[in-house]
């Protein structure tokens, strides 16, 4: 059973076998490992990668199934029993294994799962070793450390289509599991480990040259010297090889229920290696394609939101793991807890991975639907909602202060915050909101966390400002701050002001608190931080003087919409990047900068100083540059800011001088394909400019679109 997801010559040639399998989810059963398998053979996470002198060739193979199984098994033992060098003969051995792999999917009689298991174990051993050496290379910042032959091994893996073979194996395993057989369960777990090792290795290779630039909001530094920007473009942080592998996995996950079943049972076994691999695989799929999130919650085209998130869904299984880890603290003598403890040396790592996964799923659901509810993840049952949210709170409520606030606690708060974000558009309080509000830490605690240093947050001296590739260590703070303000009303805003939180937010965006280049926010975290400031200002305009009448504050906001930063956002592979991320960043900054123009009369006495600061930091020209990065349909909010600015003569003069009336810009904005609202805003801007004296309007006559007034 072979899936050709990316065949040579035609990357759109898919072979969909899902119609061959019609098993209802109701037939799934909890399954345990068969005890008859050779338990004495070390698993891939126990073994060190080696240099092997054993080369599998045709003469070792023979024609029987048993011989083929033995060939892979001997190969695995040879890898385990030898040293750790990536020499020429090692690559030769690797090529031989890949040659043998082409026969794996042809053995339909492999009802025991032994062949798939031994094959996948070989792949895991080799590629996880490659990933380990690549990580060492990144850690030492020396590309020469242990990289001999690594690229060649990955090139062979790519050329041989080993990802397609592994996905075919996963379909075979999942199909067997759907029929209630446990024979291929261990093979499914090992296949997940092999697939994750491939994704991991290509991800490390892809990001190691560009890696330490996250988050993208750190534009105050020498970090930009490390970014490869050529002309108007920057090179993507993730290369095409990695993207192709993740695309293959994502398409297979969405197309084949058998693969989803195999991953589901890999999670259910509670074995760290297979569980962690399954989590990391579906996390990458979720980041790659927003539609994956709904599938993880059990939603299909024929199901409704109220049916989602329940039993036999992947999201439910992840919550079960988090709940089980909480039992480490409450009832450590239960048999399930003892079993998990024997497998997991550090439950905090499981919590970290699980909560980051939940946060990413919530983010993807929000992006994909635009208007939804946390019921998708938490079910429609108030009891289940309370149970799932409370277990997240458990994992950060035990923290003994900022000095020892660990990443797993941050990730639990991040998951809570992004589930709150799914209730963002609800006009009335829901049961989920009523449950979540008391779980958000007090304003004083959030303020302390906002001002904490990287060392405080990590409890060590790593200086790492990211909890993962995609999440900054302060993301959770700004998300929870946002909902503390939004749902807390005037009293919360007053409390925030008394604790100087607006000042702390602007200091964070201006990088005044850190000695490093990064501020601990992902691109999406930056958006939440800015919108938290917006909420503060909407509730109390007295904050305007505090935020806008200092040049360094406005400069910090100006930097977020700089040409370089927007180019980097365009290349960012996580949520908050790409065209949508550019739009979100420009919109929130433009909205915030426009606030003083519509504030109370009392604050308008300070407008002269604010306008002077805008001119000093070059804001008029910066706003115009933003239009080069936006599609016409996405320009309404920055155009609204321009409309406010042109009502002030000095700003209008500067805008015209910086190219406001540029014929190309006007032609694009006033094109027939532009939204009506955009064209109306442009005409209002032109009308306002036309009322000024000739010093400003010298270039207006030739560019004014008179035909639109007819």
C-alpha positions in Angstrom: 0.0 0.0 0.0 2.0 3.0 -1.3 1.1 6.7 -1.0 2.8 8.8 -3.6 2.5 12.3 -2.2 5.4 13.9 -4.1 6.5 11.7 -6.9 9.3 12.8 -9.2 8.2 15.0 -11.9 4.7 15.8 -10.6 4.3 17.1 -7.1 0.5 17.2 -7.5 0.2 13.5 -8.3 -1.6 12.1 -5.3 -2.8 8.6 -4.8 -5.7 8.6 -2.4 -6.5 5.2 -0.9 -8.9 6.5 1.8 -11.9 5.2 -0.2 -10.5 1.7 0.3 -11.0 1.9 4.1 -14.5 2.7 5.6 -14.3 2.0 9.3 -16.3 4.1 11.7 -14.6 5.9 14.6 -16.9 4.0 17.0 -15.0 0.8 16.3 -11.7 2.1 17.7 -10.6 0.3 20.8 -7.8 0.9 23.3 -4.9 -1.4 22.4 -1.8 -2.5 24.2 1.6 -3.6 22.9 2.0 -7.3 22.1 4.2 -8.8 24.7 5.8 -11.4 22.4 8.1 -8.9 20.6 11.8 -8.9 21.3 12.0 -6.6 24.3 15.7 -7.1 24.5 16.4 -5.1 21.3 17.2 -1.5 22.3 14.8 1.1 21.0 16.0 4.0 18.9 16.0 6.5 21.8 18.3 4.2 23.8 20.9 3.7 21.1 23.7 5.9 20.0 24.3 6.2 16.3 27.3 4.4 15.0 29.7 3.8 12.2 29.0 0.4 10.8 31.1 -1.9 8.7 28.1 -4.0 7.9 26.8 -3.4 4.4 23.5 -4.9 3.4 23.5 -6.1 -0.2 21.5 -8.3 -2.4 23.4 -11.4 -1.3 22.3 -10.9 2.3 18.7 -10.2 1.3 17.4 -13.4 -0.3 13.8 -13.5 -1.3 11.9 -14.4 1.9 10.1 -12.2 4.2 12.0 -13.5 7.2 15.3 -12.7 5.6 14.3 -9.2 4.9 13.2 -8.7 8.5 16.5 -10.1 9.7 18.4 -7.8 7.3 16.9 -4.8 8.9 17.2 -6.2 12.4 20.9 -7.0 11.9 21.4 -3.6 10.5 19.8 -2.0 13.6 22.0 -4.0 15.9 25.1 -3.1 13.9 24.2 0.6 14.3 23.7 0.1 18.0 26.9 -1.8 18.6 29.4 0.5 16.8 30.9 4.0 17.3 29.5 7.4 16.1 31.3 8.5 13.0 29.7 9.6 9.8 32.3 8.4 7.4 32.1 7.3 3.7 31.2 3.7 4.5 28.5 4.8 6.8 26.8 6.7 4.0 27.2 3.5 1.8 25.4 1.5 4.5 22.7 4.1 4.6 22.1 4.0 0.9 21.8 0.2 1.1 19.1 0.5 3.7 17.2 3.0 1.5 17.5 0.6 -1.4 16.0 -2.2 0.8 13.2 0.2 1.9 11.7 0.1 -1.5 10.6 -3.5 -0.8 8.9 -2.8 2.5 5.5 -1.7 1.2 5.3 -4.7 -1.1 5.0 -7.2 1.7 1.2 -7.3 2.2 1.6 -10.4 4.4 3.4 -8.4 7.1 0.5 -8.9 9.6 3.0 -9.0 12.5 4.3 -5.6 11.9 7.9 -6.8 12.3 9.1 -5.6 8.9 7.7 -2.1 9.3 9.1 -1.9 12.8 12.6 -2.9 11.9 12.7 -0.7 8.8 11.4 2.4 10.7 13.8 1.7 13.6 16.7 1.8 11.2 15.5 5.1 9.8 15.0 6.5 13.3 18.5 5.5 14.4 20.2 7.1 11.5 18.2 10.3 11.1 17.9 11.0 14.9 21.6 10.7 15.0 21.9 13.2 12.2 19.6 15.6 14.1 21.6 15.1 17.3 24.9 16.1 15.5 23.2 19.0 13.8 21.9 20.3 17.1 25.5 20.0 18.5 26.7 22.1 15.6 24.1 24.8 16.3 24.9 24.7 20.1 28.6 25.2 19.4 28.0 27.7 16.6 30.5 25.8 14.6 29.2 24.4 11.3 32.3 22.1 11.2 31.4 20.2 14.4 30.2 16.7 13.6 28.7 17.6 10.2 30.8 15.3 8.0 28.4 13.3 5.8 25.2 14.6 7.5 24.0 16.6 4.5 24.7 13.6 2.2 22.6 11.3 4.4 19.7 13.8 4.3 20.1 14.3 0.6 19.8 10.5 0.1 16.7 10.4 2.3 15.1 13.1 0.2 16.0 11.5 -3.1 14.8 8.1 -2.1 11.4 9.3 -1.1 11.7 7.6 2.4 9.0 9.9 3.7 6.5 8.4 1.3 7.5 4.9 2.3 7.0 5.8 6.0 3.7 7.3 5.4 2.6 4.2 3.5 3.7 2.2 6.5 1.7 4.4 8.8 -1.4 3.9 6.6 -0.9 0.1 6.8 -0.6 0.3 10.6 -3.5 2.6 11.0 -5.8 0.4 8.9 -4.9 -2.6 11.0 -5.6 -0.6 14.2 -9.0 0.5 12.9 -9.9 -3.2 12.6 -9.0 -3.7 16.3 -5.7 -5.5 15.7 -2.8 -4.6 18.0 -0.1 -6.3 15.9 1.0 -3.2 14.1 0.8 -0.8 17.1 4.5 -0.9 17.9 5.3 -0.5 14.2 3.0 2.6 14.1 4.8 4.1 17.1 8.2 3.5 15.5 7.0 4.9 12.2 6.0 8.1 14.0 9.4 8.3 15.6 11.1 7.9 12.2 8.9 10.5 10.5 9.6 13.0 13.4 13.3 12.3 13.1 13.2 13.3 9.4 11.2 16.5 10.1 13.4 17.4 13.0 16.7 16.9 11.1 15.5 18.9 8.1 14.1 21.6 10.4 17.4 22.0 12.2 19.4 22.0 8.9 16.9 24.5 7.5 17.0 27.0 10.4 20.5 26.7 11.8 21.9 29.3 9.4 19.1 31.8 10.2 18.1 30.6 13.7 18.8 33.1 16.4 16.9 36.0 15.0 13.7 35.2 16.7 11.6 37.1 17.6 11.5 39.4 14.7 10.6 42.5 16.8 14.2 42.9 17.9 15.2 45.5 15.3 17.3 47.6 17.6 20.5 45.6 17.3 23.2 44.2 15.2 21.0 41.1 14.6 20.0 42.5 11.2 23.6 41.9 10.0 22.8 38.2 10.2 19.7 38.4 8.1 20.1 37.6 4.4 18.0 40.2 2.6 18.6 40.7 -1.1 17.0 43.7 -2.6 13.3 43.6 -1.9 13.3 40.0 -0.6 14.6 38.1 2.3 15.4 34.4 2.1 12.8 32.2 3.9 13.8 30.9 7.3 12.6 27.5 6.4 13.9 25.9 3.2 12.0 24.0 0.5 13.2 20.5 1.5 11.7 20.9 5.0 8.5 22.5 3.6 8.1 19.5 1.2 8.4 16.9 4.0 5.9 18.8 6.2 3.6 19.2 3.2 3.7 15.5 2.5 2.9 14.7 6.2 0.2 17.3 6.3 -1.6 16.2 3.2 -1.4 12.6 4.3 -2.8 13.5 7.7 -5.8 15.3 6.2 -6.5 12.7 3.5 -6.2 9.4 5.4 -8.1 8.5 8.5 -5.8 5.5 8.9 -2.9 7.9 9.6 -4.9 9.8 12.1 -5.8 6.6 13.8 -2.1 5.5 13.9 -1.1 8.8 15.5 -4.0 8.7 18.0 -2.9 5.3 19.3 0.7 6.3 19.3 -0.3 9.1 21.8 -2.5 6.7 23.8 0.4 4.4 24.6 2.0 6.9 27.0 5.5 6.0 25.8 7.6 9.2 25.8 9.5 8.7 22.5 6.4 7.8 20.3 4.2 10.2 22.2 6.6 13.1 21.8 7.1 12.3 18.1 3.4 12.2 17.4 2.9 15.5 19.2 5.7 17.2 17.3 4.5 15.8 13.9 0.9 17.1 14.3 2.2 20.4 15.7 4.2 21.0 12.5 1.2 20.0 10.4 -1.0 22.4 12.4 1.5 25.3 11.8 1.7 24.3 8.1 -2.0 24.2 7.4 -4.7 25.8 9.6 -7.3 23.2 8.6 -5.4 20.5 10.6 -6.6 22.1 13.8 -10.2 21.3 13.2 -9.5 17.7 12.3 -7.5 17.4 15.5 -10.6 18.4 17.4 -12.8 15.8 15.5 -14.5 18.3 13.3 -15.5 17.4 9.7 -17.6 19.0 7.1 -20.6 17.0 8.4 -20.1 17.7 12.1 -21.0 20.7 14.3 -18.9 22.6 16.9 -20.9 21.0 19.7 -19.7 17.6 18.6 -16.0 18.5 18.8 -13.2 17.8 21.3 -14.7 14.7 22.8 -13.5 11.1 23.2 -11.4 9.5 20.5 -10.1 12.8 19.3 -6.5 13.7 19.3 -7.1 16.9 21.3 -8.8 14.9 24.0 -5.9 12.6 24.2 -3.5 15.5 24.7 -5.7 16.9 27.5 -5.6 13.4 29.1 -1.8 13.5 29.1 -1.8 16.9 30.8 -4.3 15.7 33.4 -2.2 12.6 34.0 0.9 14.8 34.6 -1.1 16.8 37.1 -1.7 13.6 39.0 2.0 13.4 39.6 1.4 16.1 42.3 -2.0 15.0 43.6 -2.1 11.1 43.5 1.3 9.8 42.6 0.5 6.2 43.8 -2.1 5.4 41.1 -1.0 2.7 38.7 -1.3 4.9 35.6 0.9 7.5 37.3 3.5 4.9 38.3 3.6 3.6 34.7 4.1 7.0 33.2 6.7 7.9 35.8 8.7 4.9 34.9 8.7 6.0 31.3 9.1 9.8 31.8 12.0 11.2 33.8 10.8 14.8 33.5 7.0 15.2 33.3 7.5 19.0 32.8 8.8 18.3 29.3 5.5 16.5 28.5 3.5 19.4 29.9 5.6 21.9 27.9 5.1 20.0 24.6 1.4 19.4 25.2 0.6 23.0 26.2 2.5 24.5 23.3 0.5 22.1 21.1 -2.8 23.2 22.5 -1.8 26.9 22.1 -0.9 26.3 18.5 -4.1 24.5 17.8 -6.1 27.4 19.3 -4.1 29.9 17.2 -4.8 27.9 14.1 -8.5 27.5 14.7 -8.7 31.3 15.2 -6.9 32.0 12.0 -8.8 29.4 10.0 -12.3 30.4 11.1 -12.0 34.0 12.1 -15.0 33.8 14.4 -15.3 30.7 16.6 -15.4 29.5 20.2 -13.3 27.5 22.5 -16.0 24.8 22.5 -14.2 23.3 19.6 -11.3 22.3 21.9 -13.1 22.1 25.3 -16.4 20.4 24.2 -19.9 21.8 24.9 -19.9 20.2 28.4 -19.4 22.8 31.2 -17.9 20.0 33.3 -15.3 19.1 30.7 -14.6 22.8 30.0 -13.9 23.4 33.7 -11.8 20.2 34.0 -9.6 21.0 31.0 -9.0 24.7 31.9 -8.4 23.9 35.5 -5.7 21.4 34.8 -3.9 24.0 32.8 -4.1 26.4 35.8 -2.8 23.6 38.0 0.5 23.5 36.1 1.2 27.2 36.7 -0.4 27.7 40.1 2.3 25.5 41.7 5.1 27.9 40.6 7.1 29.2 43.6 7.6 32.7 42.2 9.3 34.4 39.3 12.8 33.3 40.2 11.8 29.7 39.4 9.1 30.2 36.8 9.7 27.4 34.3 8.9 27.0 30.6 6.2 24.4 31.2 4.3 26.9 33.4 4.6 29.5 30.7 3.3 27.1 28.1 0.3 26.2 30.3 -0.6 30.0 30.6 -0.1 30.4 26.8 -2.5 27.6 26.1 -5.1 29.2 28.5 -4.5 32.6 26.8 -5.1 31.3 23.3 -8.2 29.4 24.3 -9.5 32.7 25.7 -8.8 34.2 22.3 -11.3 31.9 20.8 -13.9 33.6 22.9 -12.8 37.0 21.6 -15.8 37.7 19.5 -18.4 36.6 22.0 -20.6 39.6 22.8 -21.8 38.1 26.1 -20.1 36.1 28.8 -20.0 32.4 28.1 -19.5 29.5 30.4 -16.0 29.2 29.2 -15.3 32.9 29.9 -16.8 32.5 33.4 -14.5 29.6 34.1 -11.4 31.2 32.6 -11.5 34.6 34.2 -10.7 33.5 37.8 -7.9 31.4 36.4 -6.0 34.4 35.0 -3.4 35.5 37.5 -4.0 38.9 39.3 -2.8 42.1 37.7 0.0 42.5 40.2 1.4 39.1 39.3 1.1 39.7 35.5 2.9 43.0 35.9 5.7 41.3 37.8 6.0 38.6 35.0 5.9 41.3 32.3 9.0 42.9 33.9 10.9 39.7 34.6 14.3 39.1 32.9 15.1 36.1 30.7 17.2 34.6 33.5 14.3 34.9 36.0 11.9 33.2 33.5 14.2 30.3 32.7 15.8 29.9 36.1 19.2 29.6 34.4 21.7 31.7 32.4 20.7 30.5 28.9 19.4 33.9 27.8 16.9 32.0 25.5 14.0 34.3 24.7 11.9 31.7 22.9 10.0 28.8 24.5 10.0 27.2 21.1 10.8 28.1 17.5 7.4 29.8 17.3 6.6 31.1 20.8 8.3 33.9 22.8 8.6 33.4 26.5 6.5 36.6 27.1 3.8 35.7 24.7 1.6 34.2 27.4 1.8 37.4 29.5 0.6 39.8 26.8 -2.2 37.5 25.8 -3.5 37.1 29.3 -3.0 40.8 29.9 -5.2 41.5 27.0 -8.1 39.4 28.3 -7.6 40.7 31.8 -8.3 44.2 30.5 -11.0 43.3 28.0 -13.0 41.2 30.4 -12.1 43.1 33.6 -13.6 46.4 32.4 -12.8 49.9 33.9 -11.7 48.5 37.2 -9.0 46.4 35.5 -7.8 49.3 33.5 -7.6 51.5 36.6 -5.7 48.7 38.3 -3.3 48.4 35.3 -2.6 52.1 35.4 -1.9 52.0 39.1 0.7 49.3 38.5 2.3 51.1 35.6 1.5 48.3 33.2 1.0 50.5 30.1 4.5 51.9 30.6 5.9 48.4 31.1 4.3 47.3 27.8 5.8 50.2 25.8 9.2 49.6 27.5 9.0 46.0 26.4 8.3 46.9 22.8 11.1 49.4 23.0 13.5 46.8 24.5 14.4 49.0 27.4 14.3 46.1 29.9 16.7 43.7 28.3 20.4 43.4 27.8 19.9 41.2 24.8 18.6 42.0 21.3 15.4 40.0 21.7 12.3 41.1 23.7 10.8 37.6 24.2 7.8 38.1 21.9 7.0 36.2 18.8 5.5 38.3 15.9 2.0 37.4 17.1 3.0 38.2 20.7 3.9 41.7 19.5 0.4 42.2 18.0 -1.2 41.1 21.4 1.1 43.6 23.3 0.1 46.5 21.0 -3.6 45.7 21.2 -3.3 45.5 25.0 -2.0 49.0 24.9 -5.0 50.0 22.7 -7.4 48.6 25.3 -5.7 50.6 28.0 -6.0 53.8 26.0 -9.6 53.1 25.1 -10.5 52.8 28.7 -8.4 55.7 30.0 -7.2 58.4 27.6 -4.9 59.8 30.4 -2.4 57.2 29.3 -1.9 59.1 26.1 0.7 61.4 27.6 2.5 58.4 29.1 2.7 56.5 25.9 2.9 59.0 23.0 4.7 62.0 24.3 8.1 60.4 24.5 10.1 60.1 21.3 11.6 56.7 22.2 8.1 55.2 22.6 6.9 56.3 19.2 10.2 55.2 17.7 9.7 51.7 19.1 6.3 51.5 17.4 7.8 53.0 14.2 10.4 50.2 14.1 7.7 47.5 14.1 6.5 48.8 10.7 9.9 49.4 9.2 10.7 48.0 5.8 13.2 45.5 7.2 10.8 44.2 9.9 8.0 43.8 7.4 10.2 41.9 5.0 11.2 39.6 7.9 7.6 39.0 8.9 6.8 38.1 5.3 9.4 35.3 5.7 8.4 34.1 9.1 7.0 30.5 9.0 4.9 30.6 12.1 1.6 32.3 13.0 2.0 36.0 12.8 4.1 35.8 9.7 3.4 35.9 5.9 1.0 38.4 4.3 -1.5 38.0 7.1 1.1 38.7 9.8 2.3 41.8 7.9 -1.3 43.1 7.8 -1.9 42.4 11.5 1.3 44.2 12.5 0.6 47.2 10.3 -3.0 47.4 11.4 -2.4 47.3 15.2 0.5 49.8 15.0 -1.5 52.2 12.7 -4.5 51.9 15.0 -2.5 52.7 18.1 -0.7 55.6 16.5 -4.0 57.1 15.3 -5.5 57.1 18.8 -4.3 60.6 19.9 -6.0 62.1 16.8 -9.4 61.1 18.1 -8.9 61.4 21.8 -10.5 63.8 24.2 -10.2 67.5 23.9 -7.9 67.6 27.0 -5.4 65.3 25.4 -5.5 67.3 22.1 -3.7 70.2 23.9 -0.6 67.9 23.5 -1.1 67.3 19.7 1.7 69.8 18.7 4.3 67.8 20.7 2.9 64.5 19.3 3.1 65.7 15.7 6.6 67.0 16.3 7.6 63.5 17.5 6.0 61.8 14.5 8.0 64.0 12.2 11.2 63.4 14.2 11.0 59.6 14.0 10.0 59.7 10.3 6.5 58.2 10.7 4.9 59.7 7.6 7.4 58.1 5.3 7.3 54.9 7.2 3.5 54.6 6.8 3.8 55.1 3.1 6.4 52.3 2.9 3.9 49.9 4.5 1.7 50.1 1.4 4.4 48.4 -0.6 3.9 45.3 1.7 0.1 45.3 1.7 -2.5 44.1 -0.7 -5.0 46.8 -1.7 -7.8 45.1 0.2 -5.7 45.3 3.4 -5.0 49.0 3.4 -8.1 50.4 5.2 -6.6 51.0 8.7 -3.3 52.6 7.5 -5.4 54.7 5.1 -7.5 55.8 8.0 -4.3 56.9 9.8 -3.2 58.9 6.7 -6.6 60.6 6.7 -6.1 61.7 10.3 -2.6 62.9 9.5 -3.4 65.0 6.4 -5.7 67.2 8.5 -2.5 68.6 10.1 -0.5 70.8 7.7 3.0 69.9 8.7 2.2 66.1 8.5 0.5 66.6 5.1 3.6 68.5 3.7 5.8 65.6 4.9 3.5 63.0 3.4 3.4 64.7 0.0 7.2 65.1 0.1 7.6 61.4 0.9 5.4 60.2 -2.0 1.8 60.3 -0.9 0.8 61.4 -4.4 3.1 58.9 -6.2 1.2 58.0 -9.4 2.0 54.3 -9.0 0.6 54.3 -5.5 -2.5 56.2 -6.5 -3.1 54.0 -9.5 -2.9 50.9 -7.4 -5.2 52.2 -4.6 -7.8 53.6 -7.1 -7.8 50.7 -9.4 -11.2 49.3 -10.4 -10.4 46.1 -8.4 -9.9 48.0 -5.2 -12.6 47.8 -2.5 -15.1 50.6 -2.5 -14.1 51.7 1.0 -10.5 51.9 0.0 -11.2 54.2 -2.9 -13.5 56.4 -0.8 -10.7 56.8 1.8 -8.2 57.7 -0.9 -10.5 60.3 -2.3 -11.1 61.8 1.2 -7.3 62.0 1.6 -6.9 63.7 -1.7 -9.7 66.1 -1.0 -8.1 67.1 2.4 -4.7 67.6 0.7 -6.3 69.7 -2.1 -7.6 72.2 0.5 -4.0 73.1 1.5 -1.9 75.8 -0.1 0.2 75.3 -3.3 3.3 74.4 -1.3 1.6 71.1 -0.6 -0.5 70.6 -3.7 2.1 71.3 -6.4 2.0 67.7 -7.7 -1.6 67.1 -7.1 -3.1 68.2 -10.5 -1.3 65.6 -12.5 -2.2 62.7 -10.3 -5.8 63.5 -9.1 -8.2 60.9 -10.5 -10.8 63.3 -11.9 -12.6 60.4 -13.7 -13.7 59.0 -10.4 -15.7 62.2 -9.6 -17.7 62.0 -12.8 
